[in-house]
Amino acid sequence: MQKGNIGVTTENIFPVIKKFLYSDHEIFLREMVSNAVDATQKLKTLAAQGEYKQELGDLTVRVNLDTDKGTITISDHGIGMTEEEIDKYINQIAFSGVTDFLEKYKDNANNIIGHFGLGFYSSFMVAKKVEIITKSWKEGSKAVKWSCDGSPAYEIDDAEREQHGSDIILYVDDDCKEFLDKFKLEGLLNKYCKFMAVPVAFGKKTEWKDGKQVDTDEDNIINSVEPLWTKTPSTLKDEDYKSFYRTLYPMSDEPLFWIHLNVDYPFNLTGILYFPKIKNNIELQKNKIQLYCNQVFVTDQVEGIVPEFLTLLHGVIDSPDIPLNVSRSYLQSDREVKKISTYITKKVADRLKAIFGENRKEYEEKWDDLKLFINYGILSEDGFYDRAKEFALFKDTEGKYFTFDEYKTLIEANQKDKDDQLVYLYATDKEEQYSYIKGAQDKGYSVLLLDGQLDVPTIQTLEQKFEKSRFTRVDSDIIDRLIVKSDAPKNNLSEDQSDNLSAVFRTQLPKIEHTEFMVQVDALGAEARPVVITQNEYMRRMKEMSRFQPGMSFYGQMPDSFNLVLNSDHPLVKKVLDESSAATEEALKPIVAELKGQEARLAAIRAQQDKKKYDELTQEDKDQKAEAEKAVQEQKDKKQAVIAEYAKGNSVVHQLIDLALLQNGMLKGEALDAFLKRSVDLIK
């Protein structure tokens, strides 16, 4: 019997392995099975080289669970190890057998996983004792047994093993008993080993017999040794890709498109990326791409290798060239990763362009689901717009699709304002904004439908990319001001009339939480609506953007601001003005006279004080001005009170306000009920 100490630089190597080297204890199973697959792949390589001359036989890697003994055993029929190799590759941590093997067989050693010689020691994350019973493939080799209890001390002794290969026996520690659960273990094998290149068996398949599940004689093979991404695309049909997608994501809808990646220069990369149907929440859809290294699952956190916007995709990427740390759990960011990321972006863009060119009708049918990916790319990836502009689409409210260039050609004759800016009109809800859309169409304008999650943020970028262009929602202003082609007609009311008319409506506007209204009077023509509610494009867009950009959260906290536009040319508004003026004239005469006198006094005080510097003003000066301002405000309040008292009983005013609110979905509850009753009264 040989005894010794494992060659490490510190006796604290095991606590380091157990707590810090690996990101998750469950990775031990991946490493153990990967090592077994490596040993088997090495044997295949030796056979292909003619060095191993016997029949390969059954190369299945087997994982066995013994709950009574508290052990997990991983067995293979690979190359095994001699006592000298155990001393070199097991006792000397971080001196990997794979490194030597790859150098010797670098042209033929495919699918060899380990690179650091540390994978085996992940077993001590869960095991209080580990045994290796192994026999080398080399002629005349004897079986040996290596054992270690988690300290640097180990023992090597003779053992019995008929065939070459290795058994790794893990005596599971008391604090890791959850790994002795059959379903837990099977779940981990499915997660990490589902596509390994050598068959992996875990127990036997079961069948229902005599009222219970019983084992059969058939091995329960948990993996597919030739997953779809390893096959040549020309040999595959659409149903093959759809079937594989169902294997990866059993509960998902059918994907929109897929892209088969297959490159061997300047790096090796294979995989299949799917465009899924995304319901609503972007964040919930991330982390669906599975990263593999030679068919061994590594992680589904692929932000480092897949561009941000493509993390919404589903599928598989497999590359032996992705630099990983020793636990294979974290990507190491470097230039190679950037190259791979750039390649994937180009490949996705090329594929989408090809699909668009080959079958535009099918592409358009899927655009509403697809555009989220394109918009996300335009927003988050520098340079993606230059690729995407060839296959990105606009959809109008009539359901027609256009490329960016096609739509520009469509609208540039009729939708330029007086400053030669091309105005893209859009709606975000076809039903709610119907009357505004109809008004724009009646003017001969085209209206886009931008109802996707990222449509509005994307137009910020498009405004920067398009020359002399802006996007304006159809309800952001009255129709004649959406695309201003000439100076607006002057309001035919005096300043007093405009102020009084504004007060009639302003004093009767409802109090809506987090909402404020501004009232303005404009000459819109006798045929236009009497009252219209609009919302400023800039402020609304900033509030919408605040949902996506934390730095803009202060916009989200601001109240919604709307304009109530009174059409001074409409007969109903003229009637309200005439009737309110007649009804309040006598009551307002003394107030208006006093107001004008106080305003004149205030103007004189200001003119006098404006000649002085601020620090030259005495307290008496300041008090005099404050007193005059207070007097003016008191008269304004009296004036508004008189107008409000009249307007309170004017059913036409309330009806016009409610009609405008109703048009914008803002009339609800008690106010809606009052509107309905008033409507009945007005038509009696």
C-alpha positions as CSV (number, residue, x, y, z in Angstrom):
1,M,0.0,0.0,0.0
2,Q,1.2,3.5,-0.9
3,K,0.5,6.5,1.3
4,G,1.2,10.1,0.7
5,N,0.0,13.7,0.6
6,I,-1.6,15.3,-2.4
7,G,0.7,17.8,-4.0
8,V,-0.8,21.1,-3.3
9,T,0.6,24.5,-2.3
10,T,-1.5,24.7,0.8
11,E,-3.4,22.3,3.0
12,N,-6.4,24.6,2.7
13,I,-7.1,23.6,-0.9
14,F,-10.2,21.5,0.0
15,P,-12.1,24.3,1.8
16,V,-11.2,26.6,-1.1
17,I,-12.7,24.0,-3.6
18,K,-15.7,23.4,-1.4
19,K,-16.6,27.1,-0.8
20,F,-15.1,29.3,-3.5
21,L,-13.8,27.5,-6.6
22,Y,-17.2,26.4,-7.8
23,S,-20.3,28.5,-8.0
24,D,-22.7,25.8,-7.1
25,H,-22.4,22.5,-5.3
26,E,-24.5,20.7,-7.9
27,I,-21.7,21.2,-10.5
28,F,-19.9,18.2,-9.0
29,L,-22.1,15.9,-11.0
30,R,-21.4,17.6,-14.3
31,E,-17.7,17.4,-13.6
32,M,-17.8,13.7,-12.6
33,V,-19.8,12.6,-15.6
34,S,-17.7,14.9,-17.9
35,N,-14.6,13.2,-16.7
36,A,-16.1,9.8,-17.5
37,V,-17.1,11.0,-20.9
38,D,-13.6,12.4,-21.5
39,A,-12.1,9.0,-20.6
40,T,-14.4,7.3,-23.0
41,Q,-13.7,9.8,-25.8
42,K,-10.0,9.3,-25.3
43,L,-10.5,5.6,-25.8
44,K,-12.4,6.2,-29.1
45,T,-9.5,8.4,-30.2
46,L,-6.9,5.7,-29.4
47,A,-9.0,3.2,-31.3
48,A,-9.3,5.5,-34.3
49,Q,-5.5,5.9,-34.2
50,G,-5.0,2.1,-34.1
51,E,-3.4,2.1,-30.7
52,Y,-6.3,0.4,-29.0
53,K,-7.0,-2.7,-31.0
54,Q,-9.8,-4.4,-29.1
55,E,-13.5,-4.1,-29.6
56,L,-14.8,-0.9,-27.9
57,G,-17.9,-2.7,-26.6
58,D,-20.5,-0.9,-24.4
59,L,-19.2,2.6,-23.7
60,T,-22.2,3.8,-21.7
61,V,-21.3,5.9,-18.6
62,R,-23.4,4.8,-15.7
63,V,-24.5,6.8,-12.6
64,N,-25.7,4.7,-9.7
65,L,-27.3,5.8,-6.5
66,D,-27.1,3.7,-3.3
67,T,-29.2,5.5,-0.7
68,D,-28.5,2.8,2.0
69,K,-24.7,3.3,1.7
70,G,-25.1,7.0,1.0
71,T,-23.0,6.8,-2.2
72,I,-23.1,8.0,-5.8
73,T,-21.0,6.0,-8.2
74,I,-20.0,7.2,-11.7
75,S,-18.6,4.3,-13.8
76,D,-17.1,4.3,-17.3
77,H,-15.3,2.0,-19.7
78,G,-12.8,4.5,-20.8
79,I,-9.0,4.5,-20.8
80,G,-8.7,4.2,-17.0
81,M,-5.4,5.1,-15.1
82,T,-2.3,3.3,-13.9
83,E,-0.9,4.0,-10.5
84,E,1.6,6.3,-12.0
85,E,-1.1,8.3,-13.8
86,I,-3.1,8.6,-10.6
87,D,-0.1,10.0,-8.9
88,K,0.4,12.5,-11.8
89,Y,-3.1,13.5,-12.6
90,I,-5.0,13.1,-9.3
91,N,-2.4,13.7,-6.6
92,Q,-0.9,16.7,-8.4
93,I,-3.8,19.2,-8.5
94,A,-4.2,21.3,-11.6
95,F,-2.0,19.2,-13.8
96,S,-4.6,17.9,-16.2
97,G,-4.3,14.7,-18.1
98,V,-6.3,16.3,-20.9
99,T,-3.5,18.8,-21.5
100,D,-1.0,16.1,-22.3
101,F,-3.5,14.1,-24.2
102,L,-4.6,17.0,-26.4
103,E,-1.0,17.8,-27.2
104,K,-0.3,14.3,-28.3
105,Y,-3.5,13.8,-30.2
106,K,-4.3,17.4,-31.1
107,D,-5.5,16.6,-34.6
108,N,-7.9,13.9,-33.6
109,A,-8.9,14.3,-29.9
110,N,-12.4,15.6,-30.3
111,N,-14.8,16.4,-27.6
112,I,-12.4,16.4,-24.7
113,I,-13.8,18.6,-22.0
114,G,-11.6,19.2,-19.1
115,H,-8.8,21.7,-19.2
116,F,-7.7,22.4,-15.7
117,G,-7.3,19.1,-13.8
118,L,-9.6,20.5,-11.1
119,G,-12.9,19.0,-12.1
120,F,-12.3,15.8,-10.1
121,Y,-11.9,17.7,-6.9
122,S,-15.4,19.2,-7.2
123,S,-16.4,15.9,-5.8
124,F,-15.3,17.0,-2.4
125,M,-17.9,19.8,-2.4
126,V,-20.5,17.1,-1.5
127,A,-18.4,14.0,-0.5
128,K,-16.7,13.3,2.9
129,K,-14.8,10.5,1.2
130,V,-14.0,9.7,-2.5
131,E,-12.7,6.4,-3.9
132,I,-11.4,5.7,-7.4
133,I,-11.2,2.1,-8.6
134,T,-9.5,2.2,-12.0
135,K,-7.8,0.0,-14.5
136,S,-5.8,1.3,-17.5
137,W,-6.4,0.3,-21.0
138,K,-2.7,-0.4,-21.4
139,E,-1.8,-4.1,-21.7
140,G,-0.7,-5.7,-18.4
141,S,-2.1,-3.0,-16.2
142,K,-3.5,-3.9,-12.8
143,A,-6.5,-2.3,-11.1
144,V,-5.8,0.2,-8.3
145,K,-7.9,1.9,-5.7
146,W,-7.3,5.5,-4.6
147,S,-9.1,6.9,-1.6
148,C,-9.1,10.3,0.2
149,D,-11.2,11.6,3.1
150,G,-11.1,15.3,2.1
151,S,-7.7,16.0,3.7
152,P,-4.4,16.1,1.7
153,A,-3.8,12.5,2.9
154,Y,-4.6,9.7,0.4
155,E,-4.1,5.9,0.0
156,I,-3.4,3.8,-3.1
157,D,-3.9,0.0,-2.9
158,D,-4.5,-2.9,-5.2
159,A,-8.0,-3.5,-6.4
160,E,-10.2,-5.9,-8.4
161,R,-11.6,-4.6,-11.8
162,E,-12.2,-6.9,-14.8
163,Q,-12.4,-4.2,-17.5
164,H,-10.5,-1.0,-18.1
165,G,-12.2,2.2,-17.0
166,S,-13.0,3.8,-13.7
167,D,-15.5,3.8,-10.9
168,I,-15.7,7.1,-8.9
169,I,-17.5,6.4,-5.6
170,L,-18.6,9.5,-3.6
171,Y,-19.6,9.0,0.0
172,V,-22.0,11.9,0.3
173,D,-21.5,14.2,3.3
174,D,-24.1,14.7,6.0
175,D,-24.8,18.3,4.9
176,C,-25.4,17.3,1.3
177,K,-27.9,14.5,1.7
178,E,-30.3,16.2,-0.8
179,F,-28.1,14.7,-3.6
180,L,-29.1,11.2,-2.5
181,D,-32.6,11.9,-3.7
182,K,-33.3,10.0,-7.0
183,F,-35.4,12.8,-8.5
184,K,-32.9,15.5,-7.6
185,L,-30.0,13.5,-9.1
186,E,-32.0,12.7,-12.3
187,G,-32.9,16.4,-12.6
188,L,-29.2,17.4,-12.4
189,L,-28.3,14.8,-15.0
190,N,-31.0,16.2,-17.3
191,K,-29.7,19.7,-16.8
192,Y,-26.0,19.2,-17.3
193,C,-25.6,15.9,-19.2
194,K,-28.6,15.9,-21.5
195,F,-26.5,16.2,-24.7
196,M,-23.2,14.6,-23.8
197,A,-21.4,12.8,-26.6
198,V,-21.4,9.4,-24.8
199,P,-24.6,7.6,-23.6
200,V,-25.2,8.3,-19.9
201,A,-27.4,5.8,-18.0
202,F,-29.1,6.5,-14.6
203,G,-30.7,3.3,-13.4
204,K,-33.3,1.5,-15.4
205,K,-36.4,2.5,-17.2
206,T,-39.6,1.8,-15.3
207,E,-43.1,0.5,-16.3
208,W,-46.4,0.3,-14.6
209,K,-47.0,-3.2,-13.3
210,D,-49.4,-4.6,-10.6
211,G,-50.3,-1.2,-9.5
212,K,-46.8,0.3,-9.1
213,Q,-43.8,1.4,-11.1
214,V,-41.1,-1.3,-11.4
215,D,-37.7,-1.4,-13.1
216,T,-37.3,-3.0,-16.5
217,D,-34.0,-4.4,-17.9
218,E,-33.6,-1.4,-20.2
219,D,-31.1,1.3,-19.3
220,N,-32.5,4.7,-18.6
221,I,-30.4,6.7,-21.0
222,I,-30.8,10.4,-20.0
223,N,-29.0,12.0,-23.0
224,S,-29.0,12.4,-26.7
225,V,-25.5,11.8,-28.0
226,E,-26.1,13.6,-31.3
227,P,-28.2,16.7,-30.6
228,L,-29.6,18.6,-33.5
229,W,-27.0,21.4,-33.5
230,T,-24.2,18.8,-34.2
231,K,-25.9,17.8,-37.5
232,T,-25.5,19.3,-41.0
233,P,-28.3,21.9,-41.6
234,S,-29.0,20.6,-45.1
235,T,-30.0,17.2,-43.7
236,L,-32.6,18.7,-41.4
237,K,-36.3,19.6,-42.0
238,D,-38.4,22.2,-40.3
239,E,-40.1,19.6,-38.2
240,D,-36.7,18.5,-36.9
241,Y,-36.1,22.0,-35.6
242,K,-39.6,22.3,-34.1
243,S,-39.2,18.9,-32.4
244,F,-35.9,19.9,-30.9
245,Y,-37.4,23.2,-29.6
246,R,-40.1,21.1,-27.9
247,T,-37.4,19.0,-26.3
248,L,-35.7,22.2,-24.9
249,Y,-38.9,24.0,-23.9
250,P,-41.8,21.6,-23.6
251,M,-44.4,24.2,-22.6
252,S,-43.6,26.9,-25.1
253,D,-45.5,28.0,-28.3
254,E,-44.0,27.1,-31.6
255,P,-41.0,29.4,-32.5
256,L,-41.2,32.1,-35.1
257,F,-37.8,31.4,-36.8
258,W,-34.6,29.7,-36.1
259,I,-30.9,30.1,-37.1
260,H,-28.5,27.2,-37.3
261,L,-25.0,28.4,-36.3
262,N,-22.0,26.5,-37.7
263,V,-18.6,28.1,-37.9
264,D,-15.0,26.7,-37.6
265,Y,-13.0,29.9,-38.2
266,P,-11.7,32.0,-36.5
267,F,-13.3,30.0,-33.7
268,N,-15.4,26.9,-33.3
269,L,-19.1,27.5,-32.7
270,T,-22.3,25.6,-33.3
271,G,-25.8,26.0,-32.1
272,I,-29.4,26.8,-32.9
273,L,-31.1,30.0,-31.9
274,Y,-34.8,30.3,-31.9
275,F,-37.0,33.4,-32.1
276,P,-39.8,32.6,-29.6
277,K,-43.2,34.2,-29.3
278,I,-42.9,36.6,-26.4
279,K,-46.1,37.5,-24.5
280,N,-45.4,40.7,-22.6
281,N,-42.6,40.7,-20.0
282,I,-39.2,41.0,-21.5
283,E,-37.3,40.2,-18.3
284,L,-39.1,36.9,-17.8
285,Q,-37.9,35.7,-21.2
286,K,-34.2,36.1,-20.6
287,N,-31.7,33.3,-19.7
288,K,-33.3,30.8,-22.1
289,I,-30.2,30.3,-24.2
290,Q,-28.1,27.3,-23.0
291,L,-24.4,27.5,-23.3
292,Y,-22.5,24.2,-23.9
293,C,-18.9,23.3,-24.1
294,N,-18.5,20.1,-26.2
295,Q,-22.1,19.1,-25.4
296,V,-21.7,19.7,-21.7
297,F,-24.1,22.3,-20.2
298,V,-22.2,25.2,-18.7
299,T,-24.7,28.0,-18.0
300,D,-27.8,29.8,-19.2
301,Q,-26.4,33.2,-18.1
302,V,-25.0,34.1,-21.6
303,E,-24.9,37.9,-21.4
304,G,-21.2,37.9,-21.9
305,I,-21.2,36.0,-25.2
306,V,-24.6,36.8,-26.7
307,P,-25.4,40.5,-27.4
308,E,-27.9,41.9,-25.0
309,F,-30.9,42.0,-27.4
310,L,-30.4,38.4,-28.4
311,T,-30.6,37.2,-24.8
312,L,-34.4,37.2,-25.6
313,L,-33.8,34.3,-28.0
314,H,-34.0,30.7,-27.0
315,G,-31.8,27.8,-28.0
316,V,-28.3,26.4,-27.7
317,I,-24.7,27.6,-28.3
318,D,-21.9,25.1,-28.1
319,S,-18.2,26.1,-28.4
320,P,-15.0,24.7,-27.0
321,D,-13.4,28.1,-27.6
322,I,-15.3,30.1,-25.1
323,P,-12.9,31.0,-22.3
324,L,-14.2,29.8,-19.0
325,N,-12.8,29.8,-15.5
326,V,-11.9,26.5,-13.8
327,S,-15.5,25.8,-12.7
328,R,-16.8,26.4,-16.2
329,S,-19.6,28.5,-14.7
330,Y,-18.5,32.1,-15.5
331,L,-17.5,33.5,-18.8
332,Q,-14.2,35.3,-18.9
333,S,-14.6,38.5,-21.0
334,D,-11.9,39.0,-23.6
335,R,-11.5,39.7,-27.3
336,E,-12.5,36.2,-28.3
337,V,-15.8,36.5,-26.6
338,K,-16.4,39.8,-28.4
339,K,-15.6,38.2,-31.7
340,I,-18.1,35.5,-31.0
341,S,-20.7,38.1,-30.0
342,T,-20.1,40.1,-33.2
343,Y,-20.4,36.9,-35.3
344,I,-23.7,35.9,-33.7
345,T,-25.1,39.4,-34.3
346,K,-24.1,39.3,-38.0
347,K,-25.4,35.8,-38.4
348,V,-28.8,36.7,-37.0
349,A,-29.0,39.8,-39.1
350,D,-28.0,37.9,-42.3
351,R,-30.6,35.2,-41.5
352,L,-33.4,37.7,-40.9
353,K,-32.5,39.6,-44.1
354,A,-32.6,36.3,-46.1
355,I,-36.0,35.2,-44.6
356,F,-37.4,38.7,-45.5
357,G,-36.1,38.4,-49.0
358,E,-37.2,34.8,-49.5
359,N,-40.8,35.0,-48.2
360,R,-41.8,38.5,-47.3
361,K,-45.5,37.5,-46.8
362,E,-44.6,35.0,-44.1
363,Y,-42.2,37.5,-42.5
364,E,-44.9,40.2,-42.4
365,E,-47.3,37.7,-40.8
366,K,-44.8,37.2,-38.0
367,W,-43.6,40.8,-37.7
368,D,-45.8,41.7,-34.7
369,D,-44.0,39.0,-32.7
370,L,-40.6,39.6,-34.3
371,K,-40.3,43.3,-33.9
372,L,-39.5,43.2,-30.2
373,F,-36.2,41.6,-31.0
374,I,-35.4,44.1,-33.8
375,N,-36.4,47.1,-31.6
376,Y,-34.3,45.8,-28.7
377,G,-31.4,45.4,-31.0
378,I,-31.7,48.9,-32.4
379,L,-31.9,50.3,-28.8
380,S,-29.1,48.3,-27.2
381,E,-26.6,47.3,-29.9
382,D,-24.3,49.8,-31.6
383,G,-24.4,49.4,-35.3
384,F,-27.4,47.0,-35.4
385,Y,-29.6,49.6,-36.9
386,D,-27.4,49.7,-40.0
387,R,-28.1,46.0,-40.5
388,A,-31.8,46.0,-39.3
389,K,-32.9,48.9,-41.6
390,E,-33.0,46.5,-44.5
391,F,-35.6,44.1,-42.8
392,A,-37.2,46.2,-40.1
393,L,-40.8,47.1,-40.9
394,F,-43.4,49.7,-40.2
395,K,-47.1,48.7,-39.9
396,D,-49.8,51.2,-40.5
397,T,-53.3,51.3,-39.0
398,E,-54.7,49.6,-42.1
399,G,-52.5,46.6,-41.5
400,K,-50.1,47.2,-44.4
401,Y,-46.3,46.7,-44.0
402,F,-43.5,48.9,-45.3
403,T,-39.7,49.0,-45.0
404,F,-38.3,52.3,-43.7
405,D,-37.5,53.5,-47.2
406,E,-40.9,52.4,-48.6
407,Y,-42.7,54.3,-46.0
408,K,-40.7,57.4,-46.4
409,T,-41.5,57.4,-50.1
410,L,-45.2,57.0,-49.3
411,I,-45.5,60.0,-47.0
412,E,-42.9,62.5,-48.1
413,A,-45.1,64.3,-50.6
414,N,-47.9,65.0,-48.1
415,Q,-46.5,64.9,-44.5
416,K,-43.8,67.6,-44.5
417,D,-44.3,70.6,-42.3
418,K,-43.5,74.2,-43.1
419,D,-39.9,73.7,-41.9
420,D,-39.5,70.8,-44.3
421,Q,-39.6,68.2,-41.5
422,L,-41.0,64.9,-42.4
423,V,-43.7,64.0,-39.8
424,Y,-44.4,60.3,-39.0
425,L,-47.8,60.1,-37.4
426,Y,-48.5,57.2,-35.1
427,A,-51.0,55.6,-32.8
428,T,-50.4,53.2,-29.9
429,D,-54.0,51.9,-29.6
430,K,-56.1,51.6,-32.7
431,E,-59.4,51.6,-30.8
432,E,-58.8,54.2,-28.1
433,Q,-57.3,56.7,-30.6
434,Y,-59.8,55.9,-33.4
435,S,-61.2,59.4,-33.8
436,Y,-57.7,60.9,-33.9
437,I,-56.6,58.4,-36.5
438,K,-59.8,59.1,-38.6
439,G,-59.1,62.8,-38.4
440,A,-55.6,62.3,-39.7
441,Q,-56.7,60.0,-42.5
442,D,-59.4,62.5,-43.5
443,K,-56.6,64.9,-44.1
444,G,-54.9,62.4,-46.4
445,Y,-52.3,61.4,-43.8
446,S,-51.0,57.9,-43.1
447,V,-50.8,56.7,-39.5
448,L,-48.5,54.1,-38.2
449,L,-49.5,51.6,-35.5
450,L,-46.8,51.4,-32.8
451,D,-48.3,49.2,-30.2
452,G,-45.3,47.1,-29.2
453,Q,-43.5,47.1,-25.9
454,L,-40.4,48.9,-27.3
455,D,-42.0,50.8,-30.2
456,V,-42.1,54.2,-28.5
457,P,-38.5,54.0,-27.1
458,T,-37.3,52.9,-30.5
459,I,-38.7,56.0,-32.3
460,Q,-36.3,58.1,-30.2
461,T,-33.5,56.3,-32.0
462,L,-35.2,56.5,-35.4
463,E,-35.5,60.2,-35.1
464,Q,-31.7,60.4,-34.7
465,K,-31.2,58.1,-37.7
466,F,-33.8,59.6,-40.1
467,E,-32.9,62.9,-41.6
468,K,-35.1,65.9,-40.8
469,S,-37.9,63.7,-39.4
470,R,-39.9,63.5,-36.2
471,F,-42.6,61.1,-34.8
472,T,-45.8,62.6,-33.4
473,R,-48.7,60.7,-31.9
474,V,-52.0,61.5,-33.5
475,D,-53.6,62.7,-30.2
476,S,-50.7,65.0,-29.3
477,D,-52.3,68.0,-30.8
478,I,-55.2,69.2,-32.9
479,I,-55.1,67.8,-36.4
480,D,-54.1,71.1,-38.1
481,R,-51.1,71.4,-35.7
482,L,-49.8,67.8,-36.1
483,I,-48.2,68.9,-39.4
484,V,-48.1,72.6,-39.4
485,K,-47.9,73.7,-43.1
486,S,-48.6,77.4,-42.6
487,D,-49.0,79.9,-39.8
488,A,-52.1,79.2,-37.7
489,P,-55.2,81.4,-38.1
490,K,-55.5,84.1,-35.4
491,N,-58.1,83.7,-32.7
492,N,-60.9,86.1,-33.3
493,L,-61.7,86.6,-29.6
494,S,-60.4,89.4,-27.4
495,E,-58.1,88.6,-24.5
496,D,-61.0,89.1,-22.0
497,Q,-63.3,86.8,-24.0
498,S,-60.6,84.1,-24.2
499,D,-59.9,84.4,-20.5
500,N,-63.6,84.2,-19.6
501,L,-64.3,81.3,-22.0
502,S,-61.3,79.4,-20.6
503,A,-62.5,80.0,-17.0
504,V,-66.0,78.6,-17.9
505,F,-64.5,75.3,-18.8
506,R,-61.5,75.2,-16.5
507,T,-63.6,75.6,-13.4
508,Q,-65.8,72.6,-14.3
509,L,-63.0,70.2,-15.1
510,P,-63.0,67.1,-12.9
511,K,-60.3,66.4,-10.3
512,I,-58.5,63.3,-11.6
513,E,-55.6,61.9,-9.5
514,H,-52.1,62.5,-11.0
515,T,-53.7,64.5,-13.9
516,E,-53.7,68.2,-14.7
517,F,-55.4,70.1,-17.5
518,M,-54.4,73.2,-19.3
519,V,-57.2,75.1,-21.2
520,Q,-56.5,77.0,-24.4
521,V,-58.7,78.7,-27.0
522,D,-58.0,78.3,-30.8
523,A,-59.8,79.0,-34.0
524,L,-60.0,75.6,-35.6
525,G,-62.9,76.1,-38.1
526,A,-66.6,75.7,-37.7
527,E,-66.5,72.1,-38.9
528,A,-63.9,70.9,-36.4
529,R,-64.9,69.5,-33.0
530,P,-65.9,72.0,-30.3
531,V,-63.6,70.6,-27.6
532,V,-60.6,68.3,-28.0
533,I,-58.2,66.9,-25.5
534,T,-54.5,66.5,-26.5
535,Q,-51.4,65.4,-24.7
536,N,-48.0,66.9,-25.4
537,E,-45.8,64.5,-27.3
538,Y,-42.6,65.3,-25.5
539,M,-43.9,64.9,-21.9
540,R,-45.9,61.8,-22.7
541,R,-43.0,60.1,-24.4
542,M,-40.7,61.0,-21.5
543,K,-43.1,59.4,-19.1
544,E,-43.3,56.3,-21.2
545,M,-39.5,56.1,-21.5
546,S,-39.2,56.4,-17.7
547,R,-40.6,52.9,-17.5
548,F,-37.5,51.6,-19.3
549,Q,-34.7,53.9,-18.1
550,P,-34.3,54.2,-14.4
551,G,-32.4,57.5,-14.8
552,M,-35.6,59.1,-16.1
553,S,-37.8,58.0,-13.2
554,F,-38.6,61.6,-12.2
555,Y,-40.7,61.9,-15.4
556,G,-42.7,58.9,-14.3
557,Q,-43.6,60.7,-11.0
558,M,-44.9,63.8,-12.8
559,P,-48.7,64.1,-13.3
560,D,-50.2,63.4,-16.7
561,S,-50.6,66.8,-18.4
562,F,-53.4,67.3,-21.0
563,N,-54.6,70.3,-23.1
564,L,-58.3,71.0,-23.3
565,V,-58.6,72.9,-26.6
566,L,-61.7,75.0,-27.1
567,N,-62.6,75.7,-30.8
568,S,-63.7,79.3,-30.8
569,D,-65.2,78.9,-34.3
570,H,-67.6,76.2,-33.3
571,P,-71.3,77.3,-32.9
572,L,-71.7,75.5,-29.5
573,V,-68.6,77.2,-28.1
574,K,-69.7,80.5,-29.4
575,K,-73.1,79.9,-27.8
576,V,-71.5,79.1,-24.4
577,L,-69.4,82.3,-24.7
578,D,-72.4,84.5,-25.6
579,E,-74.6,83.0,-22.9
580,S,-71.9,83.1,-20.2
581,S,-71.0,86.7,-21.0
582,A,-74.7,87.8,-20.8
583,A,-75.3,85.9,-17.6
584,T,-72.3,87.2,-15.8
585,E,-71.9,90.7,-17.2
586,E,-73.6,92.6,-14.4
587,A,-71.9,90.7,-11.6
588,L,-68.5,91.0,-13.3
589,K,-68.6,94.8,-14.0
590,P,-67.5,96.1,-10.6
591,I,-65.0,93.2,-10.2
592,V,-63.5,93.8,-13.6
593,A,-63.3,97.5,-13.0
594,E,-61.6,96.9,-9.6
595,L,-59.3,94.3,-11.2
596,K,-58.1,96.7,-13.9
597,G,-57.5,99.4,-11.3
598,Q,-55.4,97.0,-9.2
599,E,-53.5,95.7,-12.2
600,A,-52.7,99.3,-13.2
601,R,-51.5,100.0,-9.7
602,L,-49.3,96.8,-9.7
603,A,-47.9,97.7,-13.1
604,A,-46.9,101.2,-11.9
605,I,-45.2,99.7,-8.8
606,R,-43.3,97.2,-10.8
607,A,-42.2,99.9,-13.3
608,Q,-40.9,102.0,-10.5
609,Q,-39.1,99.2,-8.7
610,D,-37.6,97.9,-11.9
611,K,-35.4,101.0,-11.9
612,K,-33.8,99.8,-8.7
613,K,-31.4,97.0,-8.1
614,Y,-32.8,94.2,-5.9
615,D,-30.6,95.1,-2.9
616,E,-31.8,98.7,-3.1
617,L,-35.4,97.7,-2.5
618,T,-36.6,98.6,1.0
619,Q,-38.9,96.3,3.0
620,E,-41.6,99.0,2.5
621,D,-41.1,98.5,-1.3
622,K,-41.4,94.8,-1.1
623,D,-44.5,95.0,1.1
624,Q,-46.2,97.5,-1.3
625,K,-45.6,95.1,-4.2
626,A,-46.9,92.1,-2.3
627,E,-50.0,94.0,-1.2
628,A,-50.8,95.0,-4.8
629,E,-50.2,91.4,-6.1
630,K,-52.6,90.1,-3.4
631,A,-55.2,92.7,-4.3
632,V,-55.0,91.6,-8.0
633,Q,-55.3,87.9,-7.1
634,E,-58.4,88.6,-4.8
635,Q,-60.2,90.2,-7.7
636,K,-59.2,87.4,-10.1
637,D,-60.6,84.8,-7.6
638,K,-63.8,86.8,-7.3
639,K,-64.1,86.9,-11.1
640,Q,-63.5,83.1,-11.4
641,A,-66.0,82.4,-8.6
642,V,-68.7,84.3,-10.5
643,I,-67.9,82.4,-13.7
644,A,-67.8,79.1,-11.9
645,E,-71.1,79.6,-10.3
646,Y,-72.7,80.3,-13.6
647,A,-70.9,77.4,-15.4
648,K,-71.9,74.9,-12.7
649,G,-75.5,75.0,-14.0
650,N,-74.6,75.0,-17.8
651,S,-75.3,71.5,-19.1
652,V,-73.7,72.2,-22.5
653,V,-70.4,73.0,-20.8
654,H,-70.5,69.8,-18.8
655,Q,-71.6,67.8,-21.9
656,L,-68.8,69.1,-24.0
657,I,-66.2,68.4,-21.3
658,D,-67.5,64.9,-20.8
659,L,-67.6,64.1,-24.5
660,A,-63.9,65.1,-24.7
661,L,-63.1,63.0,-21.7
662,L,-65.1,60.1,-23.0
663,Q,-63.2,60.2,-26.3
664,N,-59.9,59.7,-24.3
665,G,-61.2,57.0,-22.0
666,M,-61.1,59.3,-19.0
667,L,-64.8,59.4,-18.1
668,K,-65.6,56.7,-15.5
669,G,-67.7,55.8,-12.5
670,E,-70.0,58.5,-11.1
671,A,-69.0,61.0,-13.8
672,L,-69.9,58.6,-16.6
673,D,-73.3,57.9,-14.9
674,A,-74.0,61.7,-14.7
675,F,-73.1,62.1,-18.3
676,L,-75.5,59.4,-19.4
677,K,-78.4,60.9,-17.4
678,R,-77.6,64.4,-18.8
679,S,-77.5,63.0,-22.3
680,V,-81.0,61.7,-21.9
681,D,-82.2,65.0,-20.5
682,L,-80.7,66.9,-23.4
683,I,-82.5,64.9,-26.1
684,K,-85.9,64.8,-24.4
